[in-house]
Amino acid sequence: MKISIIGCGYVGTVTGVCFADFGHDIVFYDVDKKKLDLLARGESPIYEPSLDDLIQKNRQRLVTTSDLTAAVRDTDITFICVGTPSREDGSIDLAYVLSAATTIGRALRETPDFHPVIVKSTVFPGSTEGPIRSALEEASGKRAYVDFGLGSNPEFLREGSAVHDFCVPDRIVLGAQDARTMRVLGDLYTSFTCPKIETSIRTAEMIKYTSNAFLATKISFANEIGNLSKKLGIDAEEVFAGVGLDNRIGPAFFRTGIGFGGSCFPKDVRALIAGAGDHDEDLQILHAALRVNEGQPLKLVRLLQRHIPDLKGRRIGVLGLAFKPNTDDIRESRAIPVIRALLDAGARVVAYDPLAMESFATFFPEIEYTSSAQAVLAADAVLITTEWEEFERLDYTGVTVIDGRRIAAASRTAEIYEGVCW
């Protein structure tokens, strides 16, 4: 099948490259010419393990274009993969999606055959059937579900393991209103053996939001129990090892620490809360999950102040700046509020991350960045905010460590060691 991918960010690039690896021909479009140039040279515009190798392997199936109309006209199906940033109230901004839909609609005017348009961007339930459909119909002069297809195929890609998540998914969610679009989606994913859910567009959109909101809530729940367990002298890891064996609950995401960050969980929970508010529903559990998450990183600093009450002028190390390992993404990183609190207390911050220092320096140019994790250990105390594997290979002898991510090597060798929930 020939597929056009509109948007070469994280979702679009991974989706297109992985579809190519399954034998499909891909046409990438993006308004950012730099991303297209990188892909044309066989390089990824984003960091994701093994993605560059996959691009090289499938270069003959990957084409880039700055002509969105041609991209749609010359392909069998189009995926919208552009960003949906948050507004101040937490709701999503559909401007990029609607702009893409309008241009796609113009292309549909010149497309005689039935052409499915599939929204992979994360949008609030009702968005595809509402404003996105309207933009497509107005620009094309055609009718959705009759003259062109419209559907939702949400992504469940974790940064750092996105290629595996795409190629070996837990499930695939296909949302469509018309049989032709559902048939094309079914054909596209025919080689996948995981469960496939065929459902309505709104339900598909809601599955995406609900999945992320539940996982975020599970993390915050684990942290509340972890906070209490620490005060009771109980190791929360043992608690959740026992709890997770209950088949009704499961062990995934029961990891205590300084909370969740990234481009999905915080954004999607806020969007679900804001969207629910538009329908006079107050999602109280999700409000609480966000409150817990916002408070967790600051516990790291308060634990540090038990050992060094006055941080003014003290040199404090921070290991990890990305929101999680195996990515350079610092969006909603838990290191951000930690470092702000340290600076507010007058500390001198020295930090290290294997991938994220360059982007982090644009927000915190005033802190010191080192070329190695070992150099950070010379600080008066060290806070661990990302669980990079290389931090397990450090010798923390003689170091005061306040750990937000349960690095076993630090717990064994540090002179003074405390975990945020253990």
N, C-alpha and C positions, 0 to 999 in steps of 0.2 A: 504494500500500500504506500502511496505517496502522501506525506503528512507535512503540513505547514505548522510551525511553532512560532507563535507571536509572543515575543518576550524572551530574552536570553539571559535572564537572571538565574537564580538557583533552581527553581522548579523547571523552567523551560529548557535550560541546558541539560540537566540530568535526564529529563523526559525524552528530549530529542535524541540524545546520544544513546540512551538505552534502547529506545525503539529501533534505532539504526542497527544496534547489535543483534536485534531480533530479525533483521533482514529488511526493514522498511527504509524507504528513501525519505530524507528529511530536508526541508527547506526552512532555514532559520531567518526570522525577521526581528529587528529591534531598532528603535529610534537612536540608540547609542552605537555609533559607527565603530567605536573602539572594540566593543564586544564582538561585532561581526568580523572585524579584522583579525582578532585573536582566533576565532573559530576557523576562519579561512586559512590561517597559518597552521592550523592543527593544534591550537592551544586553548585551554579552557579559560573563560572569562571569570570563573569562580574557583575557589579552592575546594576540592573534594577528593579524598583519596581514591586512586585508581582511575579517575575520570580522564586525565590526560592520556593514559594508555589506551583507554577505550576510544577516545577521539582519533588517535593515530591508527588504531585497528580498523576503524570504520570511515576513514576520510573519504573514500569513494562514494559513500552514501550520504555525505553531509554537504549541503550547499547553503550559502548565505546570500541574502538579497536585501537591498534597501527599498525594494518595490513591494509593498504589502499587497497591492492589488494583484500583481503577478503571482505572488506566493499563494494566494487563495485560489486564484483562477486555475493554476497549474497543478493543484493537488487534490486529493480525494477527501480530505478531512482537515479541519483547522482546530488547533488547540489555543485558547487564550490563556497565557501564562504570565501576565503582567502583574505588577505589584498592587496591593490594596492597603496603602498605609493608613495608620490610625489618625483620626481627628482628635482634637483636644478632649472631647467628651468620651473617647474610646470607640466611637463608631468608625466603620471603615469608610475610606474615601474611594469612591468608584470612578474617579476622574480618568485614570489610566485605562480601566476596563472599558468604560463608555467611549473613550476616544478610539480605542482599538476596534470596538464593535461598530462604530460609525464607519471607519475605513473599510472594515471587512464587509459591511453592508454595501458600500459602493462597489466593491469587487464582486459581490453576489449579483449585481445588476448585469455583469458581463459573463456570468457563469450560467450556462443553460441547464446544466445537470443539477440534480438534487445534491446539495453540499452540506454536510453536518458541521456545525460550529459547536465546539465543546469547551465549556468553561472549566479550567483547571485551577484558576486563581481561587483563593478562599474568599467566598462572598457570603453574606448573611442570607439565610433562607428566604426565598422570594425574589432575590436580586436578578437571577437569570430569567425567570418568567416575567419579571417586571421591567425595570429600566433597561436591562441589557437587551431583552427581546424588543422593546420599543425602539432602541437605537438601531438595531439591525433592520427592523422592518421599515423604519422611516427612511434610512439611507438606501435600502435596496429596492423599495417599492414592492417587496414580496412578503408572503405570509410564512411565519414560522410554523413548523410541523407539516406544512403542505408543500411550499416551494423550496424551503431549505430546512435542514435539521437543526435542532438546538438541544443541548444536553449538559450534564454535569458529570465530571469524572475527578473527584477530589484526590489530592495526593496525600500520601502518608510517609513522607521522606524525612528521615532523621539526618541532620547534618553530621557528617563524619562516617555515616554508613548508608548514604542515599542510594548508591549503585546497588548494593545488596538488597535494600528495601524495595527498589523498583523491580529488580529481577526475580526476587524470591519474596513476594509480599504475603502478609497474613491473609489479606482479602483484597478484592477489587470491587469498587462501588461504581455502578453504572446507572446514571440517572437520565431518563429520557421520557418524553411524552408520546412520541410517535414510533411505530414499529420499525421504520426504515433506519432511523438513527440508532435505535437499540441494536439492530442487526449489524450495522457497520461497527459499532463498538464491540459487539460480541465477536465479530470476525477479527478485529484488531488484537483482541486478547485471547484468541482461541488456543494459543500454545501454553497459556498459563494454567497451572493445575490447582491453584488455590481456590477457595470459595469465591464465587462471583455473585454479588447482590445486584439484581436488576430491580430498580425502584423508580419512584418519581423524582423529578429534579429537586424539588424542595426537600425531600427526605434525604437525598444524597448530600445536599448542602448541610443539612442538620447533622448527619452522621459525622461529618468532618469536625464541626464545632464541638459536638458532644464528646467525641473521642479526646480531643485536646483538653477540653474543660475538665473531663473526669481525671485524666492523668495529672493535670496540674493540681486538682483537688487532692488526689491521692498523695502527692508529694507533700503538700501542706499539712495533710492529716498526719503523715509520718513524722513531720517535723514537730507538730504539737505534742505527739506522744514522745518523741525524742527529747524535747525540752523537759517534759515532766520526768521521764526516765532518768535523765542525768541527775536531777535533784534527788531522786530516790536511790541513786547508786545502782541503777539497772542499765545494762547495755541494750540499747534499743535494737541493735542488729540481731541479737538473740531473740528478742521479742518478735520481730517481724519474720525471722526465720521460721518461728513456730506458727505465726498467724498466716504467713504465705502458703503454708501447706494445706490450708483449707481450700478445697476446690472452688468454693463459691467466691473466694477472694483473690487468690493467686499472689505470687511474690513480686511481680514486676512493679517497679517504681517505688518500692518501699525502701528508699535510701535517704536517710536523714542527713542533714547538712545545712547549707546556707541558701537552699531554695533553687528555683528554676529561673532561667533567663531565655535568651534567644529571640528569634523572629516570630515564633508561633505561639507558645503557651501564653505569655502575658498579653499579647495583642489579641489573640482569639478569645480569651476569657473576657477581656474588656469589651470586645465587640459583641459578644453574646449578652453581656449585661446591658450594654447600651441598646441593642436591638430589642431585648426583652422589655426594657423600659418604654420603648415606643408602643408596646402592646400592653402596657399597664401591668407588667409582671416584674416583680422584684426578686432577683435570683440571690437570695441571702447567703446560701452556701458558697457561691462563687465570690461574693463580696468578701466573705471571711477568708477564703483561700488566698485572695490577693493580699489581704491585710497580714496574714501570717507570713507570706512570702516576702513582703516588704520589710518585715521586722527581722527576719532571720540573719541577713548579713551583718546587721549592727550588733548582734549578739557576739560576733567574732571580736569586734573592737572592745566591747564591754569585758569580755574574758581577758583580753590583753591588758586592760587597765587594772585588773586585779593583780597582775604581776608587775606592771609598770604604770602606777597611778597617774603620773605626770608625763605625757607624751611629748611635751614641748621640746623641740630640739633633738629628740631621740630618732635614731635611724631605724626605720621599720621596713622589713622586706615583705614583698608580696610575690608569691609564686602562682602564676596563672592569671591571665587577663581575658582570654576568650571565654565565652559563656559556657563552653564545654570543651573537652579534648577533641583533637582531630579536626578542628576548624579554626579559621582565623576570624570568625564572626564575634564581634563584641557587643552586639545589640542586646540590651537588657542584661549585660554581664553583671554578676553579683560582685565582681571586683570594683565596679564603679561606685556604688554607695560606700563600700569599705574604704576605698582610697579617699573619697570625699570626707568621710568622718575622720580619717587619720590627718588629713591636711587641716581640717577645721580645728583639730586638737593640737596643731602646731608641730606635728611629726614631719620628719624628712623621709620621703618614701623612695625606696629603690625596688624596681620591679623587673620581672623576667617572664616571658612567654615565648615558646618556640615559633609561633606564627603571628601573633596579634599585636606585637609592640608598635609596628609602624602605624597601624590604624588607631591604636589607643593613644599614641603620642599627639594625634591631632586634637584630642579632647583634654589630655593632661600633659602639655609640653613641659610643665614645671617639675615633674618628677624625674628621677634618674632611672635609666634603663640599662641593664647589663647584658653582656654578650653570652652569659651562661647562668644556669640556675645555681651553680656552686658559688658564684660571686655574691648572690643574694644572702647566703648563709652567714656572711660576715656582719650582718646587721645586728642591732640590739635584740631584735625578736623577728620572727618570720610568721606571716599568715599565709595559709594555703587556701586558694580560692578556686583552682581548677585542677582536676585530677589527671594531669598529664602523666603518661606512663614513665617518663624519664625521672619524675620526682620520686618514684619508688627506688631508684638506683642511687639516690644521694645518701651521704653519711651525715646525719644531723647531730653528731656528737658535740656536746657543749652548747647547743642552740636551744633557745626558747621557741617553741612552736605552738601556735594556735591554729588548729586544723579545721577547715570547713568542709573537707572532702574525704576524710578517713584514709589518709595515706599511711599504710602499714609500716613502712620503713621509718617514718617520723615517730610513730608511737613506740617503736622498739629502741631507737637510738638517741632521741632528743634528751637533753638534760632536763628540761621542763616541757611537758607535753599536756595539752588539753584539746579535746575535740568539742565542737560547738554543741553536740547532742550526746556526747559520750565521754 
